[in-house]
Amino acid sequence: MMNHMLAWKGEHATRNLPPINDCPLSRTADPGASLWLWLPAVILQVMAAFQTTRRMEFCDTDMAGIVHFANFFRFMEAAEHAWFRSLGLKIAGELATGETYGWPRVSTTCNYQSPARYEDVLTIDVRLTHRGSRSLSTVYEFSRDGQPIARGEMKTVFCLI
């Protein structure tokens, strides 16, 4: 994947892409700076789920030993980072043009079906559900030994910072 990213950096200036000016964090509308030169092909190749695991630590729990609900948002973000890394990508970085990019979250939800406890090992399945012109929507399904624990959704957008 890294070779693909390096090839993108070398050819970005020759492409005529739509500007990234609809993101409130963007400072530029440089059409050559879009990660969409190579990201759609990479993402489409791996639209099947990505899977990772996480052991629940004592610091993740409340006094009853149950994982605090807010931690699932941290777990989703960590799984998202692992998914991007598995593709040779980063959540934030610098483009060949010197501009900084990022993928801020614009919407998240999480519904809980069963408690997770200290020392549980949760499987987190990450699945891309929608790829917009500058956004990604993903689902995060948490389970323990096949038993559903929680289901989260996240929408991120590509922005120049």
VMD Tcl script that builds the backbone (N, CA, C; Angstrom):
set m [mol new atoms 483]
animate dup $m
set s [atomselect $m all]
$s set {name element resname resid chain x y z} {
  {N N MET 1 A 0.811 -1.193 0.000}
  {CA C MET 1 A 0.000 0.000 0.000}
  {C C MET 1 A 0.857 1.261 0.000}
  {N N MET 2 A 2.014 1.192 0.643}
  {CA C MET 2 A 2.851 2.373 0.723}
  {C C MET 2 A 3.301 2.816 -0.663}
  {N N ASN 3 A 3.616 1.878 -1.555}
  {CA C ASN 3 A 4.002 2.249 -2.905}
  {C C ASN 3 A 2.884 3.000 -3.595}
  {N N HIS 4 A 1.653 2.588 -3.345}
  {CA C HIS 4 A 0.513 3.271 -3.922}
  {C C HIS 4 A 0.447 4.717 -3.420}
  {N N MET 5 A 0.714 4.905 -2.134}
  {CA C MET 5 A 0.664 6.236 -1.563}
  {C C MET 5 A 1.775 7.099 -2.158}
  {N N LEU 6 A 2.974 6.538 -2.342}
  {CA C LEU 6 A 4.072 7.304 -2.917}
  {C C LEU 6 A 3.775 7.655 -4.368}
  {N N ALA 7 A 3.154 6.741 -5.098}
  {CA C ALA 7 A 2.783 7.037 -6.476}
  {C C ALA 7 A 1.778 8.178 -6.515}
  {N N TRP 8 A 0.847 8.184 -5.571}
  {CA C TRP 8 A -0.128 9.261 -5.512}
  {C C TRP 8 A 0.562 10.588 -5.301}
  {N N LYS 9 A 1.531 10.642 -4.381}
  {CA C LYS 9 A 2.218 11.898 -4.107}
  {C C LYS 9 A 2.920 12.415 -5.351}
  {N N GLY 10 A 3.443 11.523 -6.163}
  {CA C GLY 10 A 4.159 11.944 -7.349}
  {C C GLY 10 A 3.257 12.428 -8.464}
  {N N GLU 11 A 2.023 11.961 -8.530}
  {CA C GLU 11 A 1.160 12.302 -9.652}
  {C C GLU 11 A 0.037 13.269 -9.297}
  {N N HIS 12 A -0.042 13.704 -8.056}
  {CA C HIS 12 A -1.196 14.494 -7.635}
  {C C HIS 12 A -1.370 15.774 -8.429}
  {N N ALA 13 A -0.315 16.404 -8.845}
  {CA C ALA 13 A -0.424 17.703 -9.500}
  {C C ALA 13 A -0.985 17.589 -10.909}
  {N N THR 14 A -0.947 16.407 -11.514}
  {CA C THR 14 A -1.418 16.263 -12.888}
  {C C THR 14 A -2.905 15.967 -12.978}
  {N N ARG 15 A -3.564 15.723 -11.855}
  {CA C ARG 15 A -4.979 15.389 -11.863}
  {C C ARG 15 A -5.836 16.633 -11.719}
  {N N ASN 16 A -6.978 16.633 -12.355}
  {CA C ASN 16 A -7.917 17.733 -12.246}
  {C C ASN 16 A -9.103 17.254 -11.412}
  {N N LEU 17 A -9.066 17.512 -10.111}
  {CA C LEU 17 A -10.094 17.048 -9.191}
  {C C LEU 17 A -10.956 18.206 -8.728}
  {N N PRO 18 A -12.170 17.902 -8.272}
  {CA C PRO 18 A -12.999 18.966 -7.714}
  {C C PRO 18 A -12.372 19.506 -6.431}
  {N N PRO 19 A -12.558 20.787 -6.146}
  {CA C PRO 19 A -11.956 21.374 -4.949}
  {C C PRO 19 A -12.567 20.829 -3.665}
  {N N ILE 20 A -11.772 20.830 -2.616}
  {CA C ILE 20 A -12.239 20.419 -1.298}
  {C C ILE 20 A -12.561 21.700 -0.538}
  {N N ASN 21 A -13.593 22.400 -0.938}
  {CA C ASN 21 A -13.888 23.675 -0.289}
  {C C ASN 21 A -15.204 23.657 0.470}
  {N N ASP 22 A -15.828 22.488 0.575}
  {CA C ASP 22 A -17.085 22.426 1.307}
  {C C ASP 22 A -16.890 22.032 2.760}
  {N N CYS 23 A -15.660 21.791 3.174}
  {CA C CYS 23 A -15.378 21.447 4.563}
  {C C CYS 23 A -15.041 22.712 5.331}
  {N N PRO 24 A -15.702 22.961 6.455}
  {CA C PRO 24 A -15.450 24.196 7.190}
  {C C PRO 24 A -14.031 24.315 7.722}
  {N N LEU 25 A -13.301 23.207 7.815}
  {CA C LEU 25 A -11.939 23.268 8.315}
  {C C LEU 25 A -10.922 23.533 7.213}
  {N N SER 26 A -11.354 23.506 5.953}
  {CA C SER 26 A -10.423 23.683 4.847}
  {C C SER 26 A -9.958 25.125 4.745}
  {N N ARG 27 A -8.703 25.282 4.448}
  {CA C ARG 27 A -8.159 26.614 4.213}
  {C C ARG 27 A -7.845 26.824 2.747}
  {N N THR 28 A -7.982 25.772 1.954}
  {CA C THR 28 A -7.612 25.855 0.561}
  {C C THR 28 A -8.585 25.032 -0.272}
  {N N ALA 29 A -8.662 25.367 -1.532}
  {CA C ALA 29 A -9.495 24.594 -2.444}
  {C C ALA 29 A -8.616 23.956 -3.517}
  {N N ASP 30 A -7.396 23.569 -3.160}
  {CA C ASP 30 A -6.449 22.983 -4.092}
  {C C ASP 30 A -6.957 21.642 -4.588}
  {N N PRO 31 A -7.334 21.545 -5.863}
  {CA C PRO 31 A -7.868 20.283 -6.361}
  {C C PRO 31 A -6.840 19.162 -6.370}
  {N N GLY 32 A -5.571 19.471 -6.390}
  {CA C GLY 32 A -4.544 18.446 -6.427}
  {C C GLY 32 A -4.283 17.799 -5.087}
  {N N ALA 33 A -4.863 18.342 -4.018}
  {CA C ALA 33 A -4.551 17.844 -2.677}
  {C C ALA 33 A -5.478 16.735 -2.205}
  {N N SER 34 A -6.412 16.338 -3.025}
  {CA C SER 34 A -7.405 15.366 -2.570}
  {C C SER 34 A -6.845 13.960 -2.422}
  {N N LEU 35 A -7.102 13.361 -1.281}
  {CA C LEU 35 A -6.739 11.958 -1.080}
  {C C LEU 35 A -7.598 11.048 -1.934}
  {N N TRP 36 A -8.641 11.577 -2.521}
  {CA C TRP 36 A -9.563 10.743 -3.290}
  {C C TRP 36 A -8.951 10.240 -4.583}
  {N N LEU 37 A -7.713 10.688 -4.899}
  {CA C LEU 37 A -7.019 10.116 -6.053}
  {C C LEU 37 A -6.828 8.614 -5.879}
  {N N TRP 38 A -6.490 8.197 -4.669}
  {CA C TRP 38 A -6.165 6.793 -4.447}
  {C C TRP 38 A -7.027 6.136 -3.391}
  {N N LEU 39 A -7.644 6.893 -2.511}
  {CA C LEU 39 A -8.410 6.299 -1.428}
  {C C LEU 39 A -9.592 5.461 -1.909}
  {N N PRO 40 A -10.398 5.922 -2.875}
  {CA C PRO 40 A -11.538 5.088 -3.280}
  {C C PRO 40 A -11.117 3.701 -3.757}
  {N N ALA 41 A -10.045 3.627 -4.526}
  {CA C ALA 41 A -9.606 2.321 -5.016}
  {C C ALA 41 A -9.176 1.437 -3.859}
  {N N VAL 42 A -8.462 2.000 -2.909}
  {CA C VAL 42 A -8.014 1.234 -1.752}
  {C C VAL 42 A -9.209 0.791 -0.936}
  {N N ILE 43 A -10.125 1.711 -0.646}
  {CA C ILE 43 A -11.300 1.399 0.170}
  {C C ILE 43 A -12.187 0.368 -0.533}
  {N N LEU 44 A -12.408 0.533 -1.816}
  {CA C LEU 44 A -13.283 -0.393 -2.530}
  {C C LEU 44 A -12.712 -1.799 -2.559}
  {N N GLN 45 A -11.381 -1.931 -2.528}
  {CA C GLN 45 A -10.759 -3.256 -2.521}
  {C C GLN 45 A -11.018 -3.972 -1.204}
  {N N VAL 46 A -11.307 -3.239 -0.146}
  {CA C VAL 46 A -11.434 -3.842 1.178}
  {C C VAL 46 A -12.759 -3.500 1.838}
  {N N MET 47 A -13.820 -3.419 1.053}
  {CA C MET 47 A -15.111 -3.071 1.630}
  {C C MET 47 A -15.608 -4.146 2.593}
  {N N ALA 48 A -15.014 -5.338 2.534}
  {CA C ALA 48 A -15.356 -6.342 3.530}
  {C C ALA 48 A -14.877 -5.841 4.886}
  {N N ALA 49 A -15.398 -6.421 5.931}
  {CA C ALA 49 A -15.120 -5.940 7.286}
  {C C ALA 49 A -13.658 -6.116 7.670}
  {N N PHE 50 A -13.193 -5.161 8.459}
  {CA C PHE 50 A -11.902 -5.241 9.135}
  {C C PHE 50 A -12.203 -5.666 10.565}
  {N N GLN 51 A -11.340 -6.486 11.145}
  {CA C GLN 51 A -11.608 -6.966 12.499}
  {C C GLN 51 A -10.388 -6.765 13.388}
  {N N THR 52 A -10.642 -6.350 14.617}
  {CA C THR 52 A -9.600 -6.206 15.616}
  {C C THR 52 A -10.178 -6.633 16.964}
  {N N THR 53 A -9.335 -6.767 17.956}
  {CA C THR 53 A -9.804 -7.119 19.296}
  {C C THR 53 A -9.253 -6.125 20.307}
  {N N ARG 54 A -9.910 -6.079 21.449}
  {CA C ARG 54 A -9.467 -5.212 22.540}
  {C C ARG 54 A -9.852 -5.850 23.872}
  {N N ARG 55 A -8.866 -5.946 24.750}
  {CA C ARG 55 A -9.115 -6.446 26.104}
  {C C ARG 55 A -9.568 -5.278 26.969}
  {N N MET 56 A -10.643 -5.492 27.723}
  {CA C MET 56 A -11.146 -4.460 28.614}
  {C C MET 56 A -10.252 -4.384 29.851}
  {N N GLU 57 A -9.764 -3.201 30.104}
  {CA C GLU 57 A -8.873 -2.979 31.237}
  {C C GLU 57 A -9.660 -2.418 32.415}
  {N N PHE 58 A -9.063 -2.496 33.596}
  {CA C PHE 58 A -9.735 -2.001 34.792}
  {C C PHE 58 A -10.101 -0.521 34.653}
  {N N CYS 59 A -9.216 0.253 34.028}
  {CA C CYS 59 A -9.485 1.693 33.864}
  {C C CYS 59 A -10.670 1.962 32.928}
  {N N ASP 60 A -11.118 0.965 32.163}
  {CA C ASP 60 A -12.273 1.119 31.276}
  {C C ASP 60 A -13.601 0.937 32.006}
  {N N THR 61 A -13.543 0.465 33.251}
  {CA C THR 61 A -14.769 0.066 33.944}
  {C C THR 61 A -15.181 1.041 35.034}
  {N N ASP 62 A -16.431 0.882 35.476}
  {CA C ASP 62 A -16.934 1.635 36.628}
  {C C ASP 62 A -16.755 0.781 37.880}
  {N N MET 63 A -17.284 1.213 38.994}
  {CA C MET 63 A -17.097 0.483 40.256}
  {C C MET 63 A -17.742 -0.909 40.236}
  {N N ALA 64 A -18.693 -1.137 39.347}
  {CA C ALA 64 A -19.337 -2.448 39.248}
  {C C ALA 64 A -18.558 -3.388 38.325}
  {N N GLY 65 A -17.462 -2.888 37.732}
  {CA C GLY 65 A -16.669 -3.715 36.832}
  {C C GLY 65 A -17.220 -3.770 35.421}
  {N N ILE 66 A -18.187 -2.889 35.124}
  {CA C ILE 66 A -18.787 -2.833 33.787}
  {C C ILE 66 A -18.120 -1.705 33.002}
  {N N VAL 67 A -17.819 -1.966 31.737}
  {CA C VAL 67 A -17.172 -0.959 30.903}
  {C C VAL 67 A -18.102 0.243 30.761}
  {N N HIS 68 A -17.561 1.431 31.045}
  {CA C HIS 68 A -18.321 2.675 30.963}
  {C C HIS 68 A -18.696 2.940 29.509}
  {N N PHE 69 A -19.930 3.361 29.293}
  {CA C PHE 69 A -20.453 3.526 27.929}
  {C C PHE 69 A -19.602 4.440 27.058}
  {N N ALA 70 A -19.040 5.496 27.628}
  {CA C ALA 70 A -18.280 6.469 26.838}
  {C C ALA 70 A -17.020 5.860 26.233}
  {N N ASN 71 A -16.504 4.811 26.849}
  {CA C ASN 71 A -15.277 4.195 26.331}
  {C C ASN 71 A -15.481 3.549 24.967}
  {N N PHE 72 A -16.707 3.175 24.637}
  {CA C PHE 72 A -16.941 2.564 23.333}
  {C C PHE 72 A -16.614 3.530 22.199}
  {N N PHE 73 A -16.747 4.826 22.434}
  {CA C PHE 73 A -16.383 5.809 21.411}
  {C C PHE 73 A -14.865 5.818 21.212}
  {N N ARG 74 A -14.107 5.688 22.298}
  {CA C ARG 74 A -12.644 5.574 22.183}
  {C C ARG 74 A -12.268 4.290 21.453}
  {N N PHE 75 A -12.977 3.207 21.748}
  {CA C PHE 75 A -12.690 1.924 21.102}
  {C C PHE 75 A -12.993 1.996 19.605}
  {N N MET 76 A -14.057 2.706 19.232}
  {CA C MET 76 A -14.375 2.868 17.807}
  {C C MET 76 A -13.261 3.634 17.105}
  {N N GLU 77 A -12.802 4.703 17.740}
  {CA C GLU 77 A -11.735 5.499 17.130}
  {C C GLU 77 A -10.449 4.681 17.003}
  {N N ALA 78 A -10.105 3.920 18.019}
  {CA C ALA 78 A -8.907 3.076 17.951}
  {C C ALA 78 A -9.041 2.033 16.840}
  {N N ALA 79 A -10.226 1.452 16.682}
  {CA C ALA 79 A -10.455 0.469 15.617}
  {C C ALA 79 A -10.363 1.137 14.245}
  {N N GLU 80 A -10.880 2.357 14.146}
  {CA C GLU 80 A -10.786 3.107 12.890}
  {C C GLU 80 A -9.324 3.347 12.526}
  {N N HIS 81 A -8.513 3.747 13.500}
  {CA C HIS 81 A -7.088 3.979 13.249}
  {C C HIS 81 A -6.410 2.684 12.806}
  {N N ALA 82 A -6.729 1.577 13.451}
  {CA C ALA 82 A -6.144 0.283 13.085}
  {C C ALA 82 A -6.549 -0.106 11.666}
  {N N TRP 83 A -7.809 0.160 11.313}
  {CA C TRP 83 A -8.292 -0.133 9.961}
  {C C TRP 83 A -7.514 0.690 8.936}
  {N N PHE 84 A -7.378 1.998 9.173}
  {CA C PHE 84 A -6.623 2.852 8.256}
  {C C PHE 84 A -5.178 2.362 8.136}
  {N N ARG 85 A -4.540 2.055 9.282}
  {CA C ARG 85 A -3.157 1.573 9.242}
  {C C ARG 85 A -3.048 0.282 8.436}
  {N N SER 86 A -4.042 -0.598 8.538}
  {CA C SER 86 A -4.003 -1.854 7.780}
  {C C SER 86 A -4.036 -1.599 6.276}
  {N N LEU 87 A -4.524 -0.426 5.882}
  {CA C LEU 87 A -4.580 -0.046 4.473}
  {C C LEU 87 A -3.371 0.783 4.052}
  {N N GLY 88 A -2.456 1.037 5.003}
  {CA C GLY 88 A -1.303 1.879 4.704}
  {C C GLY 88 A -1.639 3.353 4.757}
  {N N LEU 89 A -2.736 3.709 5.431}
  {CA C LEU 89 A -3.197 5.100 5.497}
  {C C LEU 89 A -3.064 5.645 6.907}
  {N N LYS 90 A -3.277 6.953 7.033}
  {CA C LYS 90 A -3.278 7.615 8.336}
  {C C LYS 90 A -4.551 8.442 8.466}
  {N N ILE 91 A -4.968 8.652 9.708}
  {CA C ILE 91 A -6.130 9.498 9.992}
  {C C ILE 91 A -5.782 10.966 9.793}
  {N N ALA 92 A -4.541 11.315 10.008}
  {CA C ALA 92 A -4.068 12.684 9.824}
  {C C ALA 92 A -2.639 12.617 9.322}
  {N N GLY 93 A -2.251 13.612 8.547}
  {CA C GLY 93 A -0.890 13.628 8.023}
  {C C GLY 93 A -0.662 14.827 7.137}
  {N N GLU 94 A 0.411 14.727 6.384}
  {CA C GLU 94 A 0.778 15.818 5.488}
  {C C GLU 94 A 0.802 15.301 4.063}
  {N N LEU 95 A 0.226 16.099 3.159}
  {CA C LEU 95 A 0.224 15.758 1.745}
  {C C LEU 95 A 1.554 16.153 1.120}
  {N N ALA 96 A 1.800 15.702 -0.082}
  {CA C ALA 96 A 3.029 16.057 -0.801}
  {C C ALA 96 A 3.128 17.566 -1.009}
  {N N THR 97 A 2.003 18.248 -1.013}
  {CA C THR 97 A 1.980 19.707 -1.197}
  {C C THR 97 A 2.364 20.452 0.080}
  {N N GLY 98 A 2.520 19.716 1.188}
  {CA C GLY 98 A 2.843 20.347 2.463}
  {C C GLY 98 A 1.609 20.670 3.292}
  {N N GLU 99 A 0.445 20.456 2.733}
  {CA C GLU 99 A -0.792 20.736 3.462}
  {C C GLU 99 A -1.103 19.589 4.427}
  {N N THR 100 A -1.725 19.930 5.534}
  {CA C THR 100 A -2.100 18.949 6.530}
  {C C THR 100 A -3.549 18.535 6.310}
  {N N TYR 101 A -3.801 17.226 6.400}
  {CA C TYR 101 A -5.165 16.727 6.251}
  {C C TYR 101 A -5.582 15.969 7.496}
  {N N GLY 102 A -6.877 15.770 7.636}
  {CA C GLY 102 A -7.408 14.986 8.736}
  {C C GLY 102 A -8.782 14.452 8.393}
  {N N TRP 103 A -9.269 13.573 9.245}
  {CA C TRP 103 A -10.587 12.959 9.103}
  {C C TRP 103 A -11.399 13.209 10.375}
  {N N PRO 104 A -11.867 14.422 10.605}
  {CA C PRO 104 A -12.653 14.663 11.829}
  {C C PRO 104 A -13.985 13.916 11.784}
  {N N ARG 105 A -14.447 13.551 12.971}
  {CA C ARG 105 A -15.742 12.887 13.099}
  {C C ARG 105 A -16.832 13.950 13.136}
  {N N VAL 106 A -17.879 13.720 12.375}
  {CA C VAL 106 A -18.985 14.682 12.355}
  {C C VAL 106 A -20.262 14.091 12.944}
  {N N SER 107 A -20.288 12.763 13.138}
  {CA C SER 107 A -21.459 12.132 13.712}
  {C C SER 107 A -21.054 10.770 14.281}
  {N N THR 108 A -21.504 10.488 15.508}
  {CA C THR 108 A -21.272 9.168 16.099}
  {C C THR 108 A -22.479 8.755 16.925}
  {N N THR 109 A -22.731 7.469 16.940}
  {CA C THR 109 A -23.767 6.903 17.803}
  {C C THR 109 A -23.270 5.556 18.306}
  {N N CYS 110 A -23.838 5.106 19.405}
  {CA C CYS 110 A -23.534 3.765 19.900}
  {C C CYS 110 A -24.731 3.258 20.686}
  {N N ASN 111 A -25.178 2.055 20.356}
  {CA C ASN 111 A -26.273 1.391 21.057}
  {C C ASN 111 A -25.717 0.157 21.748}
  {N N TYR 112 A -26.180 -0.085 22.951}
  {CA C TYR 112 A -25.625 -1.135 23.796}
  {C C TYR 112 A -26.643 -2.253 23.990}
  {N N GLN 113 A -26.196 -3.497 23.803}
  {CA C GLN 113 A -27.082 -4.651 23.962}
  {C C GLN 113 A -26.783 -5.452 25.222}
  {N N SER 114 A -25.511 -5.462 25.640}
  {CA C SER 114 A -25.108 -6.287 26.773}
  {C C SER 114 A -23.866 -5.662 27.393}
  {N N PRO 115 A -23.680 -5.779 28.703}
  {CA C PRO 115 A -22.499 -5.153 29.310}
  {C C PRO 115 A -21.201 -5.900 28.979}
  {N N ALA 116 A -20.140 -5.139 28.866}
  {CA C ALA 116 A -18.794 -5.697 28.780}
  {C C ALA 116 A -18.153 -5.482 30.141}
  {N N ARG 117 A -17.292 -6.394 30.532}
  {CA C ARG 117 A -16.704 -6.346 31.880}
  {C C ARG 117 A -15.176 -6.404 31.806}
  {N N TYR 118 A -14.591 -6.064 32.943}
  {CA C TYR 118 A -13.139 -6.125 33.104}
  {C C TYR 118 A -12.625 -7.489 32.658}
  {N N GLU 119 A -11.555 -7.485 31.864}
  {CA C GLU 119 A -10.874 -8.665 31.314}
  {C C GLU 119 A -11.574 -9.303 30.123}
  {N N ASP 120 A -12.784 -8.843 29.746}
  {CA C ASP 120 A -13.406 -9.358 28.528}
  {C C ASP 120 A -12.542 -8.983 27.331}
  {N N VAL 121 A -12.478 -9.863 26.362}
  {CA C VAL 121 A -11.828 -9.548 25.090}
  {C C VAL 121 A -12.946 -9.373 24.064}
  {N N LEU 122 A -13.083 -8.147 23.580}
  {CA C LEU 122 A -14.127 -7.847 22.604}
  {C C LEU 122 A -13.559 -7.896 21.194}
  {N N THR 123 A -14.330 -8.462 20.300}
  {CA C THR 123 A -14.031 -8.410 18.880}
  {C C THR 123 A -14.753 -7.184 18.328}
  {N N ILE 124 A -14.045 -6.408 17.534}
  {CA C ILE 124 A -14.636 -5.211 16.929}
  {C C ILE 124 A -14.558 -5.381 15.420}
  {N N ASP 125 A -15.718 -5.504 14.801}
  {CA C ASP 125 A -15.803 -5.584 13.340}
  {C C ASP 125 A -16.100 -4.207 12.805}
  {N N VAL 126 A -15.262 -3.745 11.880}
  {CA C VAL 126 A -15.423 -2.435 11.250}
  {C C VAL 126 A -15.857 -2.671 9.820}
  {N N ARG 127 A -16.909 -1.990 9.419}
  {CA C ARG 127 A -17.436 -2.167 8.060}
  {C C ARG 127 A -17.773 -0.809 7.466}
  {N N LEU 128 A -17.289 -0.563 6.278}
  {CA C LEU 128 A -17.624 0.652 5.545}
  {C C LEU 128 A -19.037 0.511 5.002}
  {N N THR 129 A -19.912 1.468 5.326}
  {CA C THR 129 A -21.291 1.398 4.845}
  {C C THR 129 A -21.585 2.415 3.750}
  {N N HIS 130 A -20.764 3.481 3.685}
  {CA C HIS 130 A -20.987 4.499 2.649}
  {C C HIS 130 A -19.702 5.268 2.420}
  {N N ARG 131 A -19.386 5.493 1.146}
  {CA C ARG 131 A -18.263 6.341 0.776}
  {C C ARG 131 A -18.825 7.484 -0.048}
  {N N GLY 132 A -18.845 8.674 0.558}
  {CA C GLY 132 A -19.316 9.847 -0.142}
  {C C GLY 132 A -18.184 10.496 -0.917}
  {N N SER 133 A -18.429 11.669 -1.480}
  {CA C SER 133 A -17.383 12.344 -2.245}
  {C C SER 133 A -16.218 12.757 -1.359}
  {N N ARG 134 A -16.469 13.040 -0.081}
  {CA C ARG 134 A -15.411 13.415 0.860}
  {C C ARG 134 A -15.687 12.882 2.264}
  {N N SER 135 A -16.462 11.824 2.352}
  {CA C SER 135 A -16.818 11.300 3.672}
  {C C SER 135 A -16.852 9.772 3.655}
  {N N LEU 136 A -16.725 9.215 4.848}
  {CA C LEU 136 A -16.841 7.778 5.047}
  {C C LEU 136 A -17.815 7.539 6.186}
  {N N SER 137 A -18.696 6.574 6.027}
  {CA C SER 137 A -19.579 6.136 7.112}
  {C C SER 137 A -19.219 4.697 7.431}
  {N N THR 138 A -19.031 4.417 8.718}
  {CA C THR 138 A -18.616 3.091 9.148}
  {C C THR 138 A -19.484 2.599 10.291}
  {N N VAL 139 A -19.564 1.275 10.403}
  {CA C VAL 139 A -20.272 0.613 11.492}
  {C C VAL 139 A -19.250 -0.182 12.283}
  {N N TYR 140 A -19.419 -0.178 13.605}
  {CA C TYR 140 A -18.537 -0.894 14.532}
  {C C TYR 140 A -19.407 -1.851 15.338}
  {N N GLU 141 A -19.187 -3.142 15.164}
  {CA C GLU 141 A -19.963 -4.135 15.897}
  {C C GLU 141 A -19.062 -4.808 16.916}
  {N N PHE 142 A -19.424 -4.646 18.190}
  {CA C PHE 142 A -18.666 -5.206 19.313}
  {C C PHE 142 A -19.317 -6.513 19.735}
  {N N SER 143 A -18.498 -7.541 19.928}
  {CA C SER 143 A -19.038 -8.817 20.405}
  {C C SER 143 A -18.018 -9.489 21.331}
  {N N ARG 144 A -18.535 -10.401 22.136}
  {CA C ARG 144 A -17.711 -11.228 23.032}
  {C C ARG 144 A -18.129 -12.666 22.789}
  {N N ASP 145 A -17.224 -13.458 22.267}
  {CA C ASP 145 A -17.518 -14.865 21.961}
  {C C ASP 145 A -18.790 -15.004 21.125}
  {N N GLY 146 A -18.962 -14.111 20.157}
  {CA C GLY 146 A -20.113 -14.151 19.271}
  {C C GLY 146 A -21.367 -13.474 19.796}
  {N N GLN 147 A -21.381 -13.087 21.074}
  {CA C GLN 147 A -22.545 -12.412 21.663}
  {C C GLN 147 A -22.444 -10.902 21.405}
  {N N PRO 148 A -23.466 -10.298 20.782}
  {CA C PRO 148 A -23.431 -8.851 20.537}
  {C C PRO 148 A -23.362 -8.059 21.851}
  {N N ILE 149 A -22.472 -7.072 21.871}
  {CA C ILE 149 A -22.309 -6.203 23.039}
  {C C ILE 149 A -22.793 -4.790 22.718}
  {N N ALA 150 A -22.347 -4.254 21.575}
  {CA C ALA 150 A -22.721 -2.888 21.193}
  {C C ALA 150 A -22.549 -2.728 19.697}
  {N N ARG 151 A -23.222 -1.701 19.166}
  {CA C ARG 151 A -23.105 -1.368 17.742}
  {C C ARG 151 A -23.002 0.137 17.622}
  {N N GLY 152 A -21.908 0.599 17.019}
  {CA C GLY 152 A -21.703 2.029 16.840}
  {C C GLY 152 A -21.624 2.392 15.374}
  {N N GLU 153 A -21.871 3.662 15.110}
  {CA C GLU 153 A -21.748 4.199 13.759}
  {C C GLU 153 A -20.966 5.493 13.836}
  {N N MET 154 A -20.178 5.752 12.792}
  {CA C MET 154 A -19.393 6.975 12.763}
  {C C MET 154 A -19.324 7.496 11.335}
  {N N LYS 155 A -19.399 8.813 11.216}
  {CA C LYS 155 A -19.197 9.458 9.923}
  {C C LYS 155 A -18.023 10.408 10.067}
  {N N THR 156 A -17.072 10.307 9.132}
  {CA C THR 156 A -15.902 11.171 9.111}
  {C C THR 156 A -15.836 11.872 7.757}
  {N N VAL 157 A -15.193 13.021 7.743}
  {CA C VAL 157 A -15.023 13.763 6.489}
  {C C VAL 157 A -13.551 14.068 6.273}
  {N N PHE 158 A -13.151 14.116 5.017}
  {CA C PHE 158 A -11.788 14.484 4.676}
  {C C PHE 158 A -11.689 15.999 4.615}
  {N N CYS 159 A -10.723 16.551 5.348}
  {CA C CYS 159 A -10.546 18.001 5.384}
  {C C CYS 159 A -9.079 18.366 5.326}
  {N N LEU 160 A -8.800 19.495 4.701}
  {CA C LEU 160 A -7.485 20.107 4.805}
  {C C LEU 160 A -7.543 21.028 6.009}
  {N N ILE 161 A -6.531 20.942 6.840}
  {CA C ILE 161 A -6.540 21.682 8.103}
  {C C ILE 161 A -5.575 22.848 8.042}
}
mol reanalyze $m
mol bondsrecalc $m
mol representation Tube
mol addrep $m
